[in-house]
Amino acid sequence: MEHIQEQLLEQEEYDESDMPPSSLKAPGRSTRLQIQRSNVCSRAYFVVVMVFFHVYILNVIGLLLYVHYNNGPGDLAVSGDGATSASVRESAAPLPHPAPDSRELHMEDYSQSSTLPRIEGIRVGHVQQVSLVPERTHEMRTLSLKPLLFEIPGFLSEEECRVVVQLAQLKGLMESQTTVPSQGQEESNQPLLSLSTEEVFSLLDLNQDGLLQKQEIVSHSRSRDGTWLNPDNLRQILTGLESCPRGMLTLEDFRSVYDVSQRPGQQRSRKLRSQFKQRNKHTWLHQGQGSHHVLQTLRNRVITLTRLPSTLVELSEPLQVIRFENGDFSNAHRDSSSFQSETTCAHTRLAGNTSALTEVSCRYLTVLFYLSSVEDGGETTFPVADNRTYEEQALVQDGVDLTDTQETCGRGNMRIKPTAGTALLWYNHLSDGRGWMGELDEYSLHGDCPVKHGVKWIANSWVNVDPDHQQQVRYQTLVAQRHRVKSGMEEHYQPVSHSALHQDL
């Protein structure tokens, strides 16, 4: 260190000795050190760096603009996970396809409806929480296991009940009263018109060749009013035709078969063969696109509650609204039907079996809404709910038919008093063990007790399912295809305004 200081002192003495006398500073004045500027901090170098920096920025901006205007703005869209996704575009397509409307039917669900979710009942009295509306939960109580029946209080608000009732009144209600056969009259086994055997044969013989073929008999199954033949008659006639060696029936053959088909059944109680009786007024309310938002909300709530594919619910029947006044009722019945080889579901008839004898209602489940409370009477009754076993003969006790709600409503196993806003859900069919709809649940028998005081308003929402899974898929595929064709036609053929039409002319 001392050596370095000595060298510095010697250097200073050397510099001072070399300087001319005139440059020597006067004693007592401060000495200013001479600092040499570095080349790095020179002004020229700084200008060069800034020029290159601005040129680089301009090149980057130009590159981004080039990519943007050559590939289109859609190719720079950023997906939800932050990655850049390039849209696939057809160069031949002159116009972009419009985004799908959220109000359209969820037709893409038809391939996903391979299973039907079922709510577990656990045990009678079990309560589970369900979320049907935002920021609120509903309690769903199990009322019975046979049938699987649930009660959800507060499913509808008071305002929603009022709106549905008003919409039904605006639509207009029609009578649902059915005629009651007299004591000595043959009931459902007789046609409504009195026709001789020869007249019935002539009506069935379409080509008037004196012979009845199977197709001629089946063709008359489209008459659902029972004026000619009911399904029981048709089944027995077809059975006789199949046993005939020629595969055709002559008038003599038909006479013997037809006489047998007119005899009342001996295996079933005559009381239970009576017509379904009811007295009320009803109407149907559309819940699809263009309907009142309350009706669409109820349908979406049913989808959430049942956990079924949205397509099944959207393609089901409209909402049925029923009004029961003083004395009105409906006998015990089942909302769905047993499926047989000679029947087809009414809702899938577009893709159904054209040779089926008759169409039946195929309703996987029922959601019933109470739109009003009733002061007295009007209960919903399930006569055989949670019986140990089901026997049709057990419905007749001491000569009284339990399905006759006018007389025996109080003797049913379960009665539910109407409360505005409450909903009931029950399954009309069992599971087939593979996640699809199985056999009809005989315990789903239910009816409406007579209203004694007040007015009862209810609404039924049914979910239609074909027991034949492939048939249901074909039906939904057919509807989806028709929907796409209709959407394409609406897209290409826009309505012409009066001004545009005037200009064209």
TIPASE-600154 format. One line per field, with one value per residue (C-alpha): y, z, x; residue number from 1. Coordinates in pm, whole numbers, always signed. Layout:
! residues N
v c(Y  ...)
w c(Z  ...)
u c(X  ...)
n c(NUM  ...)
! end
This chain:
! residues 505
v c(+0  +240  +148  +247  +582  +658  +588  +823  +1100  +1054  +1069  +1397  +1549  +1438  +1591  +1920  +1938  +1893  +2167  +2519  +2785  +2970  +2670  +2639  +2736  +2998  +2871  +2850  +2774  +2433  +2197  +2058  +1703  +1633  +1337  +1180  +1092  +731  +635  +429  +737  +930  +1095  +929  +579  +657  +779  +461  +238  +426  +403  +26  -7  +184  -14  -340  -224  -121  -460  -645  -432  -482  -860  -874  -668  -892  -1208  -1048  -928  -1239  -1506  -1317  -1212  -1548  -1722  -1519  -1616  -1733  -2032  -2055  -2229  -1950  -2136  -1982  -2179  -2155  -2181  -2415  -2227  -2347  -2118  -2194  -2086  -1730  -1670  -1780  -2010  -1839  -1932  -2181  -2027  -2113  -2144  -2425  -2785  -2971  -3211  -3319  -3501  -3782  -3994  -3943  -4073  -4435  -4445  -4301  -4170  -4256  -4078  -4308  -4317  -4470  -4515  -4365  -4030  -3977  -3611  -3502  -3156  -3060  -2741  -2622  -2244  -2031  -1963  -2189  -2554  -2752  -3047  -3360  -3615  -3980  -4063  -4424  -4679  -4859  -4651  -4443  -4120  -3787  -3460  -3123  -2831  -2485  -2614  -2323  -1976  -1819  -1591  -1884  -2070  -1764  -1718  -2081  -2062  -1739  -1883  -2185  -1959  -1751  -2066  -2192  -2514  -2796  -3056  -3386  -3556  -3915  -4098  -4357  -4679  -4774  -5078  -5326  -5205  -5391  -5166  -5131  -5457  -5328  -5088  -4758  -4826  -5119  -5311  -5662  -5917  -5886  -5506  -5525  -5780  -5552  -5255  -5452  -5602  -5307  -5467  -5638  -5975  -6167  -6247  -6069  -6039  -5934  -5596  -5514  -5581  -5388  -5086  -5025  -5002  -4633  -4573  -4485  -4382  -4743  -4705  -5030  -5248  -5198  -5344  -5651  -5738  -5686  -5907  -6194  -6158  -6163  -6469  -6645  -6538  -6671  -7007  -7031  -7244  -7017  -6704  -6536  -6526  -6589  -6452  -6782  -6789  -6427  -6487  -6749  -6545  -6221  -6381  -6501  -6155  -6000  -6217  -6038  -6162  -6410  -6364  -6003  -5838  -5671  -5378  -5314  -5330  -5021  -4706  -4457  -4192  -3831  -3490  -3179  -2923  -2919  -2761  -2799  -2536  -2539  -2505  -2476  -2180  -1879  -1984  -1784  -1767  -1918  -2229  -2260  -2215  -2498  -2728  -2649  -2711  -3053  -3132  -3038  -3234  -3555  -3540  -3674  -3574  -3243  -3386  -3638  -3364  -3116  -3370  -3486  -3382  -3023  -2921  -3031  -2796  -2927  -2751  -2939  -2761  -2871  -3245  -3297  -3605  -3865  -4237  -4420  -4485  -4512  -4243  -4492  -4823  -5171  -5219  -5512  -5627  -5505  -5154  -4853  -4542  -4241  -4000  -4210  -4285  -4089  -4370  -4635  -4969  -4906  -5248  -5183  -5231  -4922  -4633  -4605  -4347  -4421  -4197  -4279  -4046  -3786  -3449  -3308  -2943  -2815  -2468  -2398  -2518  -2677  -2607  -2951  -3265  -3292  -3511  -3715  -4078  -4379  -4672  -4946  -4749  -4961  -5271  -5585  -5742  -5621  -5819  -5674  -5869  -5696  -5368  -5494  -5512  -5604  -5550  -5197  -5098  -4895  -4733  -4559  -4241  -4106  -4379  -4510  -4228  -4241  -4611  -4570  -4628  -4273  -3937  -3613  -3282  -3017  -2730  -2450  -2466  -2828  -3080  -3459  -3681  -4052  -4314  -4495  -4766  -4981  -5003  -5282  -5347  -5195  -4831  -4804  -4807  -5143  -5279  -5070  -5016  -5146  -4949  -4618  -4637  -4294  -4072  -3746  -3739  -3528  -3161  -3074  -2707  -2478  -2506  -2734  -2644  -2889  -2934  -3255  -3274  -3611  -3737  -3967  -4257  -4554  -4887  -4981  -4790  -4817  -4688  -4386  -4314  -4341  -4101  -3843  -3873  -3816  -3510  -3376  -3417  -3238  -2963  -2909  -2901  -2649  -2434  -2444  -2339  -2052  -1943  -1938  -1823  -1508  -1340  -1065  -728  -540  -276  -536  -718  -393  -324  -672  -633)
w c(+0  +93  -230  -435  -257  -327  -698  -709  -543  -786  -1080  -953  -911  -1263  -1408  -1230  -1343  -1705  -1699  -1805  -1538  -1667  -1602  -1241  -1016  -754  -405  -188  -482  -519  -780  -1035  -1138  -1513  -1585  -1928  -2074  -2169  -2525  -2395  -2278  -2594  -2755  -3093  -2947  -2759  -3080  -3266  -2990  -2985  -3365  -3360  -3071  -3254  -3573  -3375  -3223  -3562  -3710  -3431  -3476  -3851  -3810  -3577  -3816  -4106  -3921  -3803  -4142  -4333  -4101  -3970  -3616  -3533  -3547  -3260  -3021  -2685  -2530  -2170  -2068  -2213  -2522  -2866  -3081  -3460  -3605  -3898  -4183  -4519  -4794  -5002  -4732  -4810  -4483  -4127  -3954  -3684  -3325  -3191  -3011  -2643  -2666  -2920  -2823  -2702  -2993  -2930  -2616  -2803  -2814  -2441  -2326  -2296  -1925  -1715  -1375  -1082  -750  -453  -205  +79  +312  +379  +552  +428  +351  +103  -9  -376  -545  -800  -796  -727  -364  -229  -148  -132  +90  -92  +127  +36  +77  -47  -210  -405  -612  -565  -461  -344  -216  -269  -84  -228  -574  -723  -584  -527  -827  -1054  -955  -1034  -1377  -1480  -1378  -1573  -1882  -1866  -1839  -2135  -2340  -2252  -2072  -2213  -2045  -1946  -1834  -1950  -1973  -1709  -1842  -1708  -1488  -1748  -2026  -2138  -2055  -2229  -2419  -2648  -2939  -2915  -3238  -3265  -3570  -3684  -3748  -4124  -4107  -3908  -4157  -4448  -4283  -4227  -4577  -4757  -5102  -5069  -5179  -4910  -4721  -4430  -4436  -4141  -4292  -4334  -3966  -3849  -4062  -3846  -3529  -3611  -3500  -3136  -3053  -3015  -3262  -3442  -3240  -2924  -2878  -2695  -2987  -3237  -3045  -3032  -3400  -3495  -3277  -3467  -3799  -3710  -3616  -3953  -4199  -4493  -4307  -4402  -4255  -4441  -4314  -4139  -3977  -3872  -3726  -3483  -3391  -3354  -3133  -2898  -2891  -2778  -2468  -2149  -1991  -1710  -1556  -1464  -1235  -1428  -1191  -1295  -1666  -1639  -1820  -1654  -1509  -1436  -1425  -1461  -1712  -1864  -2124  -2258  -2239  -2470  -2287  -2577  -2756  -2761  -2454  -2133  -1934  -1628  -1829  -1958  -1603  -1478  -1753  -1673  -1306  -1393  -1584  -1279  -1040  -1243  -1366  -1701  -2038  -2144  -2478  -2314  -2121  -2409  -2651  -2405  -2383  -2310  -1959  -1874  -1645  -1479  -1281  -1033  -910  -645  -688  -958  -935  -1129  -1063  -978  -1288  -1408  -1619  -1833  -2000  -2020  -2336  -2561  -2903  -3068  -2919  -2993  -2789  -2897  -2872  -3094  -3362  -3616  -3606  -3475  -3594  -3858  -3796  -3426  -3316  -3102  -2955  -2581  -2345  -2241  -1944  -1743  -1456  -1348  -1185  -1044  -935  -694  -818  -542  -198  -135  +168  +182  -29  -352  -210  -438  -341  -397  -300  -292  -207  -16  -8  +56  -263  -549  -654  -877  -695  -371  -513  -461  -88  +44  -300  -323  -587  -442  -781  -746  -575  -555  -307  -150  -155  +222  +215  +13  +170  +106  +61  -4  +63  -208  -101  -344  -465  -364  -626  -631  -830  -886  -1127  -1336  -1440  -1273  -1392  -1634  -1445  -1724  -1660  -1891  -1842  -1738  -1658  -1546  -1170  -1069  -743  -934  -933  -823  -846  -730  -451  -508  -421  -139  -93  -303  -640  -712  -979  -1069  -1354  -1485  -1644  -1800  -1933  -2230  -2283  -2517  -2346  -2665  -2634  -3005  -3091  -2865  -3026  -3377  -3280  -3133  -3433  -3667  -3473  -3473  -3850  -3906  -3669  -3864  -4195  -4056  -3916  -4253  -4439  -4199  -4242  -4623  -4675  -4472  -4479  -4739  -4616  -4795  -4919  -5062  -5227  -5381  -5519  -5670  -5841)
u c(+0  +280  +455  +148  +118  +486  +432  +134  +335  +620  +374  +228  +574  +662  +346  +401  +759  +657  +391  +486  +515  +211  -14  +85  -196  -155  -102  -413  -658  -832  -704  -966  -902  -923  -1156  -1150  -1496  -1561  -1659  -1958  -2140  -2086  -2390  -2334  -2346  -2670  -2837  -2742  -2885  -3216  -3250  -3204  -3451  -3725  -3668  -3708  -4037  -4172  -4079  -4264  -4577  -4567  -4536  -4837  -5048  -4947  -5054  -5378  -5501  -5393  -5546  -5845  -5934  -6091  -5752  -5619  -5893  -5769  -5938  -6037  -5715  -5501  -5381  -5421  -5664  -5686  -6034  -6084  -6246  -6367  -6242  -6549  -6795  -6904  -7085  -7004  -7249  -7453  -7395  -7650  -7944  -7952  -8330  -8316  -8378  -8074  -8078  -7721  -7835  -8009  -7694  -7640  -7979  -7866  -7952  -8231  -8118  -8343  -8369  -8312  -8597  -8386  -8685  -9027  -8984  -8628  -8553  -8287  -8183  -8221  -8101  -8356  -8312  -8002  -7916  -8189  -8241  -8565  -8649  -8763  -8939  -8994  -9365  -9359  -9132  -9408  -9446  -9133  -9304  -9157  -9301  -9125  -9290  -9235  -9145  -9342  -9381  -9720  -9665  -9571  -9888  -10097  -9933  -9989  -10356  -10404  -10234  -10467  -10770  -10654  -10597  -10943  -11038  -11245  -11459  -11298  -11619  -11662  -11992  -12071  -12228  -12566  -12615  -12733  -12502  -12194  -11904  -11567  -11596  -11869  -11819  -12005  -12194  -12434  -12307  -12388  -12114  -12165  -12135  -11811  -11672  -11761  -11595  -11276  -11273  -11114  -11084  -11423  -11289  -11476  -11154  -10985  -10606  -10396  -10313  -10680  -10748  -10443  -10533  -10842  -10634  -10587  -10944  -10883  -11240  -11358  -11643  -11555  -11324  -11123  -10772  -10902  -11129  -10848  -10607  -10854  -10943  -10574  -10522  -10800  -10653  -10306  -10457  -10633  -10430  -10507  -10390  -10719  -11068  -11387  -11716  -11793  -11449  -11481  -11827  -11699  -11391  -11587  -11849  -11577  -11417  -11746  -11775  -11671  -11351  -11385  -11040  -11083  -11334  -11616  -11592  -11230  -11317  -11533  -11439  -11211  -11438  -11355  -11514  -11303  -11177  -10831  -10605  -10251  -9975  -9673  -9340  -9098  -8945  -9176  -9376  -9409  -9086  -9257  -9349  -8993  -8862  -9083  -8958  -8595  -8667  -8811  -8491  -8284  -8505  -8527  -8162  -8281  -8133  -8287  -8398  -8631  -8807  -8817  -8968  -9234  -9598  -9701  -9798  -10152  -10345  -10663  -10935  -11154  -11465  -11711  -11780  -11517  -11294  -11098  -11104  -10783  -10574  -10216  -10056  -9863  -9944  -9800  -9598  -9684  -9573  -9892  -9873  -9656  -9583  -9784  -9491  -9259  -9518  -9311  -9056  -9293  -9417  -9682  -9838  -9903  -10261  -10290  -10098  -10048  -9903  -9545  -9469  -9161  -9248  -9502  -9440  -9764  -9785  -10047  -10141  -10392  -10489  -10830  -11041  -11201  -11156  -10960  -10682  -10457  -10499  -10272  -10500  -10234  -9919  -9666  -9886  -9685  -9812  -10025  -10329  -10595  -10864  -10761  -10888  -11241  -11312  -11654  -11799  -11653  -11400  -11112  -11055  -11393  -11278  -11631  -11723  -11405  -11150  -11107  -11012  -10693  -10353  -10231  -10399  -10212  -10384  -10331  -10106  -10026  -9665  -9604  -9491  -9518  -9285  -9338  -9210  -9471  -9225  -8964  -8606  -8517  -8193  -7981  -8060  -8363  -8739  -8881  -9225  -9520  -9529  -9871  -9851  -9859  -10239  -10369  -10675  -10832  -11086  -11399  -11363  -11605  -11533  -11316  -11141  -10848  -10589  -10313  -10066  -9911  -9567  -9492  -9160  -9220  -8980  -9016  -8936  -8755  -8429  -8347  -8692  -8640  -8302  -8450  -8728  -8490  -8259  -8552  -8663  -8307  -8281  -8611  -8501  -8178  -8365  -8611  -8330  -8150  -8464  -8524  -8163  -8166  -8525  -8571  -8913  -8943  -9063  -9340  -9096  -8858  -9146  -9266  -8918  -8894  -9229)
n c(1  2  3  4  5  6  7  8  9  10  11  12  13  14  15  16  17  18  19  20  21  22  23  24  25  26  27  28  29  30  31  32  33  34  35  36  37  38  39  40  41  42  43  44  45  46  47  48  49  50  51  52  53  54  55  56  57  58  59  60  61  62  63  64  65  66  67  68  69  70  71  72  73  74  75  76  77  78  79  80  81  82  83  84  85  86  87  88  89  90  91  92  93  94  95  96  97  98  99  100  101  102  103  104  105  106  107  108  109  110  111  112  113  114  115  116  117  118  119  120  121  122  123  124  125  126  127  128  129  130  131  132  133  134  135  136  137  138  139  140  141  142  143  144  145  146  147  148  149  150  151  152  153  154  155  156  157  158  159  160  161  162  163  164  165  166  167  168  169  170  171  172  173  174  175  176  177  178  179  180  181  182  183  184  185  186  187  188  189  190  191  192  193  194  195  196  197  198  199  200  201  202  203  204  205  206  207  208  209  210  211  212  213  214  215  216  217  218  219  220  221  222  223  224  225  226  227  228  229  230  231  232  233  234  235  236  237  238  239  240  241  242  243  244  245  246  247  248  249  250  251  252  253  254  255  256  257  258  259  260  261  262  263  264  265  266  267  268  269  270  271  272  273  274  275  276  277  278  279  280  281  282  283  284  285  286  287  288  289  290  291  292  293  294  295  296  297  298  299  300  301  302  303  304  305  306  307  308  309  310  311  312  313  314  315  316  317  318  319  320  321  322  323  324  325  326  327  328  329  330  331  332  333  334  335  336  337  338  339  340  341  342  343  344  345  346  347  348  349  350  351  352  353  354  355  356  357  358  359  360  361  362  363  364  365  366  367  368  369  370  371  372  373  374  375  376  377  378  379  380  381  382  383  384  385  386  387  388  389  390  391  392  393  394  395  396  397  398  399  400  401  402  403  404  405  406  407  408  409  410  411  412  413  414  415  416  417  418  419  420  421  422  423  424  425  426  427  428  429  430  431  432  433  434  435  436  437  438  439  440  441  442  443  444  445  446  447  448  449  450  451  452  453  454  455  456  457  458  459  460  461  462  463  464  465  466  467  468  469  470  471  472  473  474  475  476  477  478  479  480  481  482  483  484  485  486  487  488  489  490  491  492  493  494  495  496  497  498  499  500  501  502  503  504  505)
! end
